[in-house]
Amino acid sequence: MSKKSYLKERSKYEAKRAFNPRAKRFWLAVASPFAFMLAQPALDTDTIKDYKEDVGQIDQTMTDNMDESMIGYIQAKQELEALNRAVYADKYDGTVSPDLLREQRVANMNIWAQERRLKEYLLLDPRMTEQQFGQYNNFLQRMDAPVLQQPVNSYALKECQVTYHMRQRQTEQCLTMEEDRPLEEFLAFGWVGFIGSGFANLILSVLTPYKPVQKPKPSDFKPRRPRPRQD
């Protein structure tokens, strides 16, 4: 047989070794991604179970700025809702004014900026006390204008800020006191497990070769010389 046939047989041999269910390395390769995905949330601190009472003093400057931001956010939200109703009414009649659509886009950008500013005060400002945080969050809910995931535990604010070093998304997730991890993090650690299992499988394939599979030899595939004719 030709060299091409040998490579084909060698590939089949390696595939049998790698995907043989009777080999330990096969199950290691299968289990590693799931092990990383399931073990990572247990190893990482995603919530705050124990917290101390916040005894910080209210900062008047921060309080005034926060009050102003809340008023601006609620007003912007009301303006956007009014524009949405107007656009809906125009669509129902068949035509929408370009000026009205432009005002709606500007209002959407404004509400996004106002919401981001509020979140920065609530989650990242070290002057925000836990008591104030709870009061502001409750007020926004009563006004049907919440900016955070609900429900949140206001008395874990300082611990979450310290744990996640003022990272906004992680701090907000921490305040919900939930163990749930975002899907992309599970997939990321599953990918790490897949790569790790590949290396482990490679090492084990060298240390513990699977004997029952007959490894092809290049000499078996060398073309034989024709025997001389004996007439």
C-alpha positions as CSV (number, residue, x, y, z in Angstrom):
1,M,0.0,0.0,0.0
2,S,1.0,3.6,-0.4
3,K,2.1,6.1,2.2
4,K,-1.4,7.8,1.9
5,S,-3.0,4.5,3.0
6,Y,-0.7,4.3,6.0
7,L,-1.7,7.8,7.1
8,K,-5.3,6.9,6.8
9,E,-4.9,3.8,8.9
10,R,-2.8,5.7,11.5
11,S,-5.6,8.3,11.8
12,K,-8.1,5.6,12.4
13,Y,-5.9,4.1,15.0
14,E,-5.5,7.4,16.9
15,A,-9.2,8.1,16.7
16,K,-9.9,4.7,18.3
17,R,-7.5,5.4,21.1
18,A,-8.9,8.9,21.7
19,F,-12.6,7.9,21.6
20,N,-12.5,4.5,23.1
21,P,-15.1,4.4,26.0
22,R,-13.1,1.7,27.8
23,A,-10.1,4.1,28.2
24,K,-10.0,6.4,31.3
25,R,-8.8,9.3,29.2
26,F,-11.9,9.2,27.2
27,W,-14.1,9.8,30.2
28,L,-11.7,12.5,31.5
29,A,-12.1,14.3,28.2
30,V,-15.9,14.1,28.4
31,A,-16.2,15.1,32.1
32,S,-13.6,17.9,32.2
33,P,-15.7,20.7,30.6
34,F,-18.7,19.9,32.8
35,A,-16.5,19.7,35.9
36,F,-15.2,23.2,35.2
37,M,-18.7,24.5,34.5
38,L,-20.2,23.1,37.7
39,A,-17.3,23.6,40.1
40,Q,-16.5,27.2,39.2
41,P,-19.6,28.8,40.9
42,A,-18.8,26.8,44.0
43,L,-15.3,28.1,44.1
44,D,-16.1,31.7,43.3
45,T,-17.9,34.0,45.9
46,D,-20.9,35.2,44.0
47,T,-22.9,36.4,46.9
48,I,-22.4,37.8,50.4
49,K,-23.8,35.6,53.1
50,D,-22.6,37.6,56.1
51,Y,-22.5,41.4,56.4
52,K,-22.1,44.0,59.0
53,E,-24.3,47.0,59.7
54,D,-23.3,50.1,57.8
55,V,-22.5,53.0,60.2
56,G,-21.3,55.5,57.6
57,Q,-22.4,59.1,57.9
58,I,-24.7,60.6,55.2
59,D,-22.7,62.8,52.8
60,Q,-24.8,65.9,52.0
61,T,-23.2,66.7,48.7
62,M,-23.7,63.2,47.4
63,T,-27.3,63.2,48.7
64,D,-28.1,66.4,46.9
65,N,-26.5,65.1,43.6
66,M,-28.4,61.8,44.0
67,D,-31.7,63.6,44.6
68,E,-31.2,65.8,41.5
69,S,-30.3,62.7,39.4
70,M,-33.4,60.9,40.6
71,I,-35.7,63.8,39.7
72,G,-34.0,64.1,36.3
73,Y,-34.4,60.4,35.6
74,I,-38.1,60.2,36.6
75,Q,-38.8,63.3,34.4
76,A,-36.9,61.8,31.5
77,K,-38.8,58.5,31.9
78,Q,-42.2,60.3,31.9
79,E,-41.2,62.3,28.8
80,L,-40.2,59.2,27.0
81,E,-43.4,57.4,27.9
82,A,-45.4,60.4,26.5
83,L,-43.4,60.3,23.3
84,N,-43.9,56.6,22.9
85,R,-47.7,57.1,23.2
86,A,-47.6,59.8,20.6
87,V,-45.5,57.6,18.2
88,Y,-47.9,54.7,18.7
89,A,-50.9,57.0,18.0
90,D,-49.3,58.3,14.8
91,K,-48.5,54.7,13.7
92,Y,-52.1,53.8,14.3
93,D,-53.2,56.6,12.0
94,G,-50.7,55.5,9.3
95,T,-47.9,58.2,9.4
96,V,-45.3,59.2,11.9
97,S,-43.7,62.6,12.0
98,P,-39.9,62.5,11.4
99,D,-39.5,65.2,14.1
100,L,-41.4,63.0,16.6
101,L,-39.2,60.0,15.8
102,R,-36.1,62.2,16.3
103,E,-37.4,63.4,19.7
104,Q,-38.0,59.8,20.7
105,R,-34.4,58.8,19.8
106,V,-33.1,61.7,21.8
107,A,-35.3,60.8,24.8
108,N,-34.1,57.2,24.7
109,M,-30.5,58.4,24.8
110,N,-31.3,60.8,27.6
111,I,-33.0,58.1,29.7
112,W,-30.0,55.7,29.1
113,A,-27.6,58.4,30.3
114,Q,-29.7,59.2,33.4
115,E,-30.0,55.5,34.3
116,R,-26.3,55.0,34.0
117,R,-25.6,58.0,36.3
118,L,-28.1,56.7,38.9
119,K,-26.5,53.2,38.9
120,E,-23.0,54.8,39.4
121,Y,-24.3,56.6,42.5
122,L,-26.2,53.6,43.9
123,L,-23.6,50.9,43.2
124,L,-20.2,52.6,43.0
125,D,-20.2,55.8,45.1
126,P,-18.4,55.0,48.4
127,R,-20.4,57.8,50.1
128,M,-23.7,56.0,49.5
129,T,-24.9,54.4,52.8
130,E,-26.9,51.2,52.9
131,Q,-29.8,53.0,54.5
132,Q,-29.9,55.5,51.7
133,F,-29.5,52.8,49.1
134,G,-32.6,51.0,50.4
135,Q,-34.6,54.2,50.5
136,Y,-33.7,55.3,47.0
137,N,-34.3,51.8,45.6
138,N,-37.7,51.6,47.2
139,F,-38.7,55.0,46.0
140,L,-37.8,54.2,42.4
141,Q,-39.9,51.0,42.6
142,R,-42.9,53.0,43.9
143,M,-42.5,55.4,41.0
144,D,-42.4,52.4,38.6
145,A,-38.9,53.4,37.5
146,P,-36.4,50.8,39.0
147,V,-32.9,50.8,37.6
148,L,-31.5,47.7,39.4
149,Q,-32.3,44.0,39.3
150,Q,-34.9,43.1,41.9
151,P,-35.0,42.1,44.6
152,V,-31.8,43.5,46.1
153,N,-30.5,43.3,49.7
154,S,-29.5,46.8,50.6
155,Y,-27.6,45.7,53.7
156,A,-25.0,43.9,51.6
157,L,-24.0,47.0,49.6
158,K,-20.6,47.7,51.3
159,E,-19.6,44.0,51.4
160,C,-20.4,43.7,47.7
161,Q,-18.5,46.9,46.8
162,V,-15.4,45.6,48.6
163,T,-15.7,42.1,47.2
164,Y,-16.0,43.2,43.6
165,H,-13.8,46.3,43.8
166,M,-16.4,48.7,42.6
167,R,-17.3,46.7,39.4
168,Q,-20.8,47.7,38.6
169,R,-22.3,44.6,37.0
170,Q,-20.8,42.2,39.6
171,T,-21.8,44.4,42.5
172,E,-25.4,44.5,41.2
173,Q,-25.5,40.8,40.8
174,C,-24.1,40.3,44.3
175,L,-26.8,42.4,45.8
176,T,-29.5,40.1,44.5
177,M,-28.0,37.4,46.8
178,E,-28.4,34.8,44.0
179,E,-26.0,32.0,43.1
180,D,-26.9,32.2,39.4
181,R,-24.0,32.7,37.0
182,P,-24.4,34.4,33.6
183,L,-24.5,31.9,30.7
184,E,-21.4,33.3,29.1
185,E,-19.4,32.6,32.2
186,F,-20.5,28.9,32.2
187,L,-19.6,28.6,28.5
188,A,-16.2,30.3,29.1
189,F,-15.3,27.8,31.8
190,G,-16.6,25.0,29.8
191,W,-14.3,26.0,27.0
192,V,-11.4,26.1,29.5
193,G,-12.3,22.6,30.5
194,F,-12.4,21.4,26.9
195,I,-8.9,22.7,26.3
196,G,-7.7,21.3,29.6
197,S,-9.1,17.9,28.8
198,G,-7.4,18.0,25.5
199,F,-4.0,18.4,27.1
200,A,-4.8,15.8,29.7
201,N,-5.9,13.3,27.0
202,L,-2.7,13.9,25.2
203,I,-0.6,13.3,28.2
204,L,-2.5,10.1,29.2
205,S,-2.3,8.8,25.6
206,V,1.4,8.9,25.9
207,L,1.6,7.4,29.4
208,T,-1.1,4.8,29.1
209,P,-1.4,3.6,25.5
210,Y,-4.4,1.5,24.7
211,K,-2.9,-1.9,23.9
212,P,-5.9,-3.8,22.4
213,V,-5.8,-1.5,19.3
214,Q,-3.2,-2.7,16.9
215,K,-1.0,0.1,15.9
216,P,-0.2,0.1,12.1
217,K,3.4,-0.1,11.1
218,P,4.8,1.8,8.1
219,S,6.7,-1.4,7.0
220,D,3.3,-3.1,6.5
221,F,2.4,-0.5,3.9
222,K,5.6,-0.5,1.8
223,P,5.0,-1.6,-1.7
224,R,6.3,-5.1,-2.3
225,R,8.8,-5.7,-5.0
226,P,7.6,-8.0,-7.7
227,R,9.1,-11.5,-7.6
228,P,11.3,-12.4,-10.6
229,R,9.6,-14.7,-12.9
230,Q,10.9,-18.2,-13.1
231,D,10.1,-19.5,-16.5
